[in-house]
């Protein structure tokens, strides 16, 4: 199984979910498209890591809600004991930043304005999710035994990362503005 499969198992272990719900839950932390998720869910179901119940819907095909099996829970626990691979960072802005000397100041600034807008949007989303999480678990998500603990520390990291990236973008724009 790949990392995405284990991530899906982890999400389903907490809350039985449809493929669509899983895709939404993953978005803040992992880039995966429905074309990756749905075949992977079917494969994990065939291999006994997941099971599903069919939920009838009107005006739409029936929805499959996946739950983790004992085999899936065992695989997930085993995966958690393994060391993680080195983080992969692929950011087009970083490559373009290296080449900024080849463009004019306004074009360079626009790149950072766009990233600033993206960061503000992400920051708002993470802060909203964090507040909703605190409400959902009576303001105690920092308890390691809580199923919300992982989500709490990831959302907190997302908030910190977006704030740091915003500061960096604003610093670069100040440098560019000083040269105007």
C-alpha atoms as an extended CHARMM CRD file, in Angstrom:
* protein
*
       180  EXT
         1         1  UNK       CA              0.0000000000        0.0000000000        0.0000000000  PROA      1               0.0000000000
         2         2  UNK       CA              1.1340000000        3.5540000000       -0.6220000000  PROA      2               0.0000000000
         3         3  UNK       CA              1.1140000000        6.5630000000        1.6910000000  PROA      3               0.0000000000
         4         4  UNK       CA             -2.2220000000        7.7900000000        0.3550000000  PROA      4               0.0000000000
         5         5  UNK       CA             -3.7980000000        4.4150000000        1.1770000000  PROA      5               0.0000000000
         6         6  UNK       CA             -2.5870000000        4.6420000000        4.7710000000  PROA      6               0.0000000000
         7         7  UNK       CA             -3.8380000000        8.2080000000        4.9820000000  PROA      7               0.0000000000
         8         8  UNK       CA             -7.2770000000        7.0960000000        3.8260000000  PROA      8               0.0000000000
         9         9  UNK       CA             -7.2440000000        4.2750000000        6.3800000000  PROA      9               0.0000000000
        10        10  UNK       CA             -6.4210000000        6.8020000000        9.0820000000  PROA      10              0.0000000000
        11        11  UNK       CA             -9.2990000000        9.0630000000        8.1070000000  PROA      11              0.0000000000
        12        12  UNK       CA            -11.7660000000        6.1940000000        7.8840000000  PROA      12              0.0000000000
        13        13  UNK       CA            -10.5520000000        4.8050000000       11.2400000000  PROA      13              0.0000000000
        14        14  UNK       CA            -11.7610000000        8.0140000000       12.8390000000  PROA      14              0.0000000000
        15        15  UNK       CA            -15.0160000000        8.4490000000       10.9430000000  PROA      15              0.0000000000
        16        16  UNK       CA            -16.6810000000        6.2230000000        8.3200000000  PROA      16              0.0000000000
        17        17  UNK       CA            -16.7210000000        8.3320000000        5.1620000000  PROA      17              0.0000000000
        18        18  UNK       CA            -17.5770000000        8.3970000000        1.4810000000  PROA      18              0.0000000000
        19        19  UNK       CA            -14.8990000000        8.8470000000       -1.1490000000  PROA      19              0.0000000000
        20        20  UNK       CA            -16.0020000000       12.4440000000       -1.6580000000  PROA      20              0.0000000000
        21        21  UNK       CA            -15.8260000000       13.1840000000        2.0760000000  PROA      21              0.0000000000
        22        22  UNK       CA            -12.3530000000       11.6430000000        2.2200000000  PROA      22              0.0000000000
        23        23  UNK       CA            -11.1790000000       13.8150000000       -0.6560000000  PROA      23              0.0000000000
        24        24  UNK       CA            -12.3810000000       16.9410000000        1.1920000000  PROA      24              0.0000000000
        25        25  UNK       CA            -10.7410000000       15.8410000000        4.4500000000  PROA      25              0.0000000000
        26        26  UNK       CA             -7.4180000000       15.2230000000        2.7000000000  PROA      26              0.0000000000
        27        27  UNK       CA             -7.2510000000       18.5020000000        0.7770000000  PROA      27              0.0000000000
        28        28  UNK       CA             -5.6490000000       20.6590000000        3.4570000000  PROA      28              0.0000000000
        29        29  UNK       CA             -2.8290000000       18.1620000000        3.9900000000  PROA      29              0.0000000000
        30        30  UNK       CA             -2.3310000000       16.0100000000        0.9110000000  PROA      30              0.0000000000
        31        31  UNK       CA             -2.9090000000       16.5550000000       -2.7810000000  PROA      31              0.0000000000
        32        32  UNK       CA             -5.0090000000       13.7430000000       -4.2080000000  PROA      32              0.0000000000
        33        33  UNK       CA             -7.6590000000       13.7200000000       -6.8890000000  PROA      33              0.0000000000
        34        34  UNK       CA            -10.8200000000       11.6770000000       -6.9640000000  PROA      34              0.0000000000
        35        35  UNK       CA             -9.2970000000        9.6970000000       -9.8470000000  PROA      35              0.0000000000
        36        36  UNK       CA             -6.6770000000        8.4480000000       -7.3590000000  PROA      36              0.0000000000
        37        37  UNK       CA             -8.9170000000        8.0440000000       -4.3320000000  PROA      37              0.0000000000
        38        38  UNK       CA            -11.8300000000        6.0310000000       -5.7240000000  PROA      38              0.0000000000
        39        39  UNK       CA             -9.7730000000        3.2400000000       -7.3630000000  PROA      39              0.0000000000
        40        40  UNK       CA             -7.6210000000        3.0320000000       -4.2380000000  PROA      40              0.0000000000
        41        41  UNK       CA            -10.7010000000        2.6980000000       -2.0120000000  PROA      41              0.0000000000
        42        42  UNK       CA            -12.0300000000       -0.0900000000       -4.2550000000  PROA      42              0.0000000000
        43        43  UNK       CA             -8.6820000000       -1.9010000000       -4.1170000000  PROA      43              0.0000000000
        44        44  UNK       CA             -8.4430000000       -1.5960000000       -0.3270000000  PROA      44              0.0000000000
        45        45  UNK       CA            -11.9970000000       -2.9010000000       -0.0340000000  PROA      45              0.0000000000
        46        46  UNK       CA            -11.1600000000       -5.9010000000       -2.2590000000  PROA      46              0.0000000000
        47        47  UNK       CA             -8.0510000000       -6.6150000000       -0.1630000000  PROA      47              0.0000000000
        48        48  UNK       CA            -10.0450000000       -6.5270000000        3.0840000000  PROA      48              0.0000000000
        49        49  UNK       CA             -8.7000000000       -3.2910000000        4.6100000000  PROA      49              0.0000000000
        50        50  UNK       CA            -12.0430000000       -1.5040000000        4.2420000000  PROA      50              0.0000000000
        51        51  UNK       CA            -15.6850000000       -2.4040000000        3.9840000000  PROA      51              0.0000000000
        52        52  UNK       CA            -18.5600000000       -0.2490000000        2.8550000000  PROA      52              0.0000000000
        53        53  UNK       CA            -22.2580000000        0.2020000000        3.2980000000  PROA      53              0.0000000000
        54        54  UNK       CA            -24.3550000000        1.4570000000        0.4440000000  PROA      54              0.0000000000
        55        55  UNK       CA            -26.4400000000        4.5490000000        1.2120000000  PROA      55              0.0000000000
        56        56  UNK       CA            -29.3170000000        5.1410000000       -1.2230000000  PROA      56              0.0000000000
        57        57  UNK       CA            -29.6260000000        8.6630000000       -2.6130000000  PROA      57              0.0000000000
        58        58  UNK       CA            -32.2870000000       10.2740000000       -4.7330000000  PROA      58              0.0000000000
        59        59  UNK       CA            -31.2320000000       11.8790000000       -8.0100000000  PROA      59              0.0000000000
        60        60  UNK       CA            -27.7060000000       10.4340000000       -7.6080000000  PROA      60              0.0000000000
        61        61  UNK       CA            -26.0500000000        7.0470000000       -7.6110000000  PROA      61              0.0000000000
        62        62  UNK       CA            -25.9410000000        5.2800000000       -4.2480000000  PROA      62              0.0000000000
        63        63  UNK       CA            -23.1330000000        6.4380000000       -1.9840000000  PROA      63              0.0000000000
        64        64  UNK       CA            -20.5590000000        4.0590000000       -0.4930000000  PROA      64              0.0000000000
        65        65  UNK       CA            -19.5740000000        4.8580000000        3.0930000000  PROA      65              0.0000000000
        66        66  UNK       CA            -16.3050000000        3.1540000000        3.9700000000  PROA      66              0.0000000000
        67        67  UNK       CA            -15.3260000000        1.7790000000        7.3830000000  PROA      67              0.0000000000
        68        68  UNK       CA            -12.0050000000        0.3020000000        8.4510000000  PROA      68              0.0000000000
        69        69  UNK       CA            -11.7500000000       -3.4380000000        9.1110000000  PROA      69              0.0000000000
        70        70  UNK       CA             -9.5940000000       -5.0850000000       11.7470000000  PROA      70              0.0000000000
        71        71  UNK       CA             -7.0880000000       -5.9470000000        9.0070000000  PROA      71              0.0000000000
        72        72  UNK       CA             -7.0050000000       -2.2700000000        8.0290000000  PROA      72              0.0000000000
        73        73  UNK       CA             -6.5660000000       -1.1650000000       11.6390000000  PROA      73              0.0000000000
        74        74  UNK       CA             -3.6620000000       -3.6210000000       12.0670000000  PROA      74              0.0000000000
        75        75  UNK       CA             -1.9900000000       -2.3680000000        8.8710000000  PROA      75              0.0000000000
        76        76  UNK       CA             -2.4600000000        1.2390000000        9.9720000000  PROA      76              0.0000000000
        77        77  UNK       CA             -0.9300000000        0.5860000000       13.4050000000  PROA      77              0.0000000000
        78        78  UNK       CA              2.0370000000       -1.1850000000       11.7910000000  PROA      78              0.0000000000
        79        79  UNK       CA              2.5560000000        1.7000000000        9.3320000000  PROA      79              0.0000000000
        80        80  UNK       CA              2.6110000000        4.1840000000       12.2250000000  PROA      80              0.0000000000
        81        81  UNK       CA              5.6550000000        2.4040000000       13.6990000000  PROA      81              0.0000000000
        82        82  UNK       CA              7.6910000000        2.8830000000       10.5200000000  PROA      82              0.0000000000
        83        83  UNK       CA              9.9380000000        5.8970000000        9.9500000000  PROA      83              0.0000000000
        84        84  UNK       CA              8.6770000000        8.4770000000        7.4980000000  PROA      84              0.0000000000
        85        85  UNK       CA             10.3740000000        9.2550000000        4.2330000000  PROA      85              0.0000000000
        86        86  UNK       CA             12.0650000000       12.6040000000        3.7120000000  PROA      86              0.0000000000
        87        87  UNK       CA              9.5810000000       15.4120000000        3.0570000000  PROA      87              0.0000000000
        88        88  UNK       CA              9.0190000000       16.3340000000       -0.5690000000  PROA      88              0.0000000000
        89        89  UNK       CA              8.7440000000       20.0220000000       -1.3440000000  PROA      89              0.0000000000
        90        90  UNK       CA              7.7310000000       21.0680000000       -4.8300000000  PROA      90              0.0000000000
        91        91  UNK       CA              6.8760000000       24.7240000000       -5.0850000000  PROA      91              0.0000000000
        92        92  UNK       CA              6.9560000000       26.4720000000       -8.4270000000  PROA      92              0.0000000000
        93        93  UNK       CA              7.2900000000       29.8540000000       -6.7260000000  PROA      93              0.0000000000
        94        94  UNK       CA             10.6270000000       28.7490000000       -5.2580000000  PROA      94              0.0000000000
        95        95  UNK       CA             11.9750000000       27.9620000000       -8.7160000000  PROA      95              0.0000000000
        96        96  UNK       CA             10.6940000000       31.2380000000      -10.0940000000  PROA      96              0.0000000000
        97        97  UNK       CA             12.1640000000       33.1100000000       -7.1140000000  PROA      97              0.0000000000
        98        98  UNK       CA             15.5810000000       31.8130000000       -8.0360000000  PROA      98              0.0000000000
        99        99  UNK       CA             15.1250000000       33.3950000000      -11.4870000000  PROA      99              0.0000000000
       100       100  UNK       CA             13.6180000000       36.7360000000      -10.4250000000  PROA      100             0.0000000000
       101       101  UNK       CA             16.6370000000       38.6480000000      -11.6670000000  PROA      101             0.0000000000
       102       102  UNK       CA             15.4540000000       37.8470000000      -15.2130000000  PROA      102             0.0000000000
       103       103  UNK       CA             12.1640000000       39.7410000000      -14.9120000000  PROA      103             0.0000000000
       104       104  UNK       CA             11.0070000000       43.2390000000      -14.0330000000  PROA      104             0.0000000000
       105       105  UNK       CA             10.0370000000       44.3410000000      -10.5300000000  PROA      105             0.0000000000
       106       106  UNK       CA              6.2830000000       44.5010000000      -11.2420000000  PROA      106             0.0000000000
       107       107  UNK       CA              6.1840000000       40.9620000000      -12.6100000000  PROA      107             0.0000000000
       108       108  UNK       CA              8.1900000000       39.7230000000       -9.6240000000  PROA      108             0.0000000000
       109       109  UNK       CA              5.9280000000       41.5540000000       -7.1890000000  PROA      109             0.0000000000
       110       110  UNK       CA              2.8220000000       40.0890000000       -8.8270000000  PROA      110             0.0000000000
       111       111  UNK       CA              4.0790000000       36.5650000000       -8.1050000000  PROA      111             0.0000000000
       112       112  UNK       CA              4.3070000000       37.3990000000       -4.4060000000  PROA      112             0.0000000000
       113       113  UNK       CA              0.9870000000       39.2340000000       -4.3480000000  PROA      113             0.0000000000
       114       114  UNK       CA             -0.6580000000       36.1160000000       -5.7510000000  PROA      114             0.0000000000
       115       115  UNK       CA              1.0410000000       33.9240000000       -3.1380000000  PROA      115             0.0000000000
       116       116  UNK       CA              0.0450000000       36.3740000000       -0.4050000000  PROA      116             0.0000000000
       117       117  UNK       CA             -3.6120000000       36.0970000000       -1.4910000000  PROA      117             0.0000000000
       118       118  UNK       CA             -3.3540000000       32.3010000000       -1.5290000000  PROA      118             0.0000000000
       119       119  UNK       CA             -1.7870000000       32.2740000000        1.9510000000  PROA      119             0.0000000000
       120       120  UNK       CA             -4.4920000000       34.5450000000        3.3420000000  PROA      120             0.0000000000
       121       121  UNK       CA             -7.1620000000       32.2400000000        1.9470000000  PROA      121             0.0000000000
       122       122  UNK       CA             -5.4440000000       29.1560000000        3.3840000000  PROA      122             0.0000000000
       123       123  UNK       CA             -4.8560000000       30.8560000000        6.7340000000  PROA      123             0.0000000000
       124       124  UNK       CA             -8.5230000000       31.7800000000        6.9840000000  PROA      124             0.0000000000
       125       125  UNK       CA             -9.5290000000       28.2070000000        6.1350000000  PROA      125             0.0000000000
       126       126  UNK       CA             -7.1400000000       26.6690000000        8.6960000000  PROA      126             0.0000000000
       127       127  UNK       CA             -8.2210000000       29.0890000000       11.4250000000  PROA      127             0.0000000000
       128       128  UNK       CA            -11.8900000000       28.3850000000       10.6970000000  PROA      128             0.0000000000
       129       129  UNK       CA            -11.3200000000       24.6190000000       10.7840000000  PROA      129             0.0000000000
       130       130  UNK       CA             -9.3540000000       24.9890000000       14.0250000000  PROA      130             0.0000000000
       131       131  UNK       CA            -12.1640000000       26.9210000000       15.7010000000  PROA      131             0.0000000000
       132       132  UNK       CA            -14.7470000000       24.3850000000       14.4890000000  PROA      132             0.0000000000
       133       133  UNK       CA            -12.5650000000       21.5760000000       15.8130000000  PROA      133             0.0000000000
       134       134  UNK       CA            -12.2890000000       23.2070000000       19.2350000000  PROA      134             0.0000000000
       135       135  UNK       CA            -16.0670000000       23.5630000000       19.3660000000  PROA      135             0.0000000000
       136       136  UNK       CA            -16.6160000000       19.9680000000       18.2350000000  PROA      136             0.0000000000
       137       137  UNK       CA            -14.4790000000       18.5230000000       21.0240000000  PROA      137             0.0000000000
       138       138  UNK       CA            -15.2420000000       20.9320000000       23.8740000000  PROA      138             0.0000000000
       139       139  UNK       CA            -11.9250000000       22.8230000000       23.4830000000  PROA      139             0.0000000000
       140       140  UNK       CA             -9.7590000000       19.7740000000       24.3630000000  PROA      140             0.0000000000
       141       141  UNK       CA             -8.2100000000       18.6410000000       21.0660000000  PROA      141             0.0000000000
       142       142  UNK       CA             -4.7020000000       18.7960000000       22.5390000000  PROA      142             0.0000000000
       143       143  UNK       CA             -5.2490000000       15.5440000000       24.4730000000  PROA      143             0.0000000000
       144       144  UNK       CA             -3.1130000000       12.8810000000       22.7500000000  PROA      144             0.0000000000
       145       145  UNK       CA             -5.8060000000       10.2540000000       23.3580000000  PROA      145             0.0000000000
       146       146  UNK       CA             -8.3990000000       12.2880000000       21.4790000000  PROA      146             0.0000000000
       147       147  UNK       CA             -9.1440000000       11.2910000000       17.8840000000  PROA      147             0.0000000000
       148       148  UNK       CA             -8.9400000000       15.0280000000       17.1700000000  PROA      148             0.0000000000
       149       149  UNK       CA             -5.3200000000       15.3840000000       18.3510000000  PROA      149             0.0000000000
       150       150  UNK       CA             -3.6860000000       14.7860000000       14.9600000000  PROA      150             0.0000000000
       151       151  UNK       CA             -6.0620000000       17.1390000000       13.1940000000  PROA      151             0.0000000000
       152       152  UNK       CA             -5.4680000000       19.7730000000       15.8860000000  PROA      152             0.0000000000
       153       153  UNK       CA             -1.6800000000       19.7220000000       15.5630000000  PROA      153             0.0000000000
       154       154  UNK       CA             -1.8440000000       19.6440000000       11.7490000000  PROA      154             0.0000000000
       155       155  UNK       CA             -4.2180000000       22.6020000000       11.6000000000  PROA      155             0.0000000000
       156       156  UNK       CA             -2.0350000000       24.4670000000       14.0910000000  PROA      156             0.0000000000
       157       157  UNK       CA              0.9710000000       23.7850000000       11.8730000000  PROA      157             0.0000000000
       158       158  UNK       CA             -0.9880000000       24.9910000000        8.8470000000  PROA      158             0.0000000000
       159       159  UNK       CA             -1.7830000000       28.2630000000       10.6250000000  PROA      159             0.0000000000
       160       160  UNK       CA              1.8790000000       28.7400000000       11.6020000000  PROA      160             0.0000000000
       161       161  UNK       CA              3.1300000000       27.8880000000        8.1070000000  PROA      161             0.0000000000
       162       162  UNK       CA              0.7290000000       30.2710000000        6.4030000000  PROA      162             0.0000000000
       163       163  UNK       CA              1.6510000000       33.0830000000        8.7820000000  PROA      163             0.0000000000
       164       164  UNK       CA              5.3540000000       32.4700000000        8.1460000000  PROA      164             0.0000000000
       165       165  UNK       CA              4.8670000000       32.3850000000        4.3840000000  PROA      165             0.0000000000
       166       166  UNK       CA              2.8020000000       35.5850000000        4.5370000000  PROA      166             0.0000000000
       167       167  UNK       CA              5.6370000000       37.2850000000        6.4150000000  PROA      167             0.0000000000
       168       168  UNK       CA              8.1340000000       36.0720000000        3.8210000000  PROA      168             0.0000000000
       169       169  UNK       CA              5.9890000000       37.3030000000        0.8940000000  PROA      169             0.0000000000
       170       170  UNK       CA              5.5320000000       40.7030000000        2.5220000000  PROA      170             0.0000000000
       171       171  UNK       CA              9.2640000000       40.9750000000        3.2260000000  PROA      171             0.0000000000
       172       172  UNK       CA             10.0820000000       40.1840000000       -0.4240000000  PROA      172             0.0000000000
       173       173  UNK       CA              7.5220000000       42.7510000000       -1.6210000000  PROA      173             0.0000000000
       174       174  UNK       CA              9.0850000000       45.3590000000        0.6910000000  PROA      174             0.0000000000
       175       175  UNK       CA             12.4860000000       44.6160000000       -0.8200000000  PROA      175             0.0000000000
       176       176  UNK       CA             11.0510000000       44.9700000000       -4.3150000000  PROA      176             0.0000000000
       177       177  UNK       CA              9.2730000000       48.2180000000       -3.3670000000  PROA      177             0.0000000000
       178       178  UNK       CA             12.5120000000       49.7120000000       -2.0200000000  PROA      178             0.0000000000
       179       179  UNK       CA             13.9420000000       49.3970000000       -5.5180000000  PROA      179             0.0000000000
       180       180  UNK       CA             11.0640000000       51.2060000000       -7.2310000000  PROA      180             0.0000000000
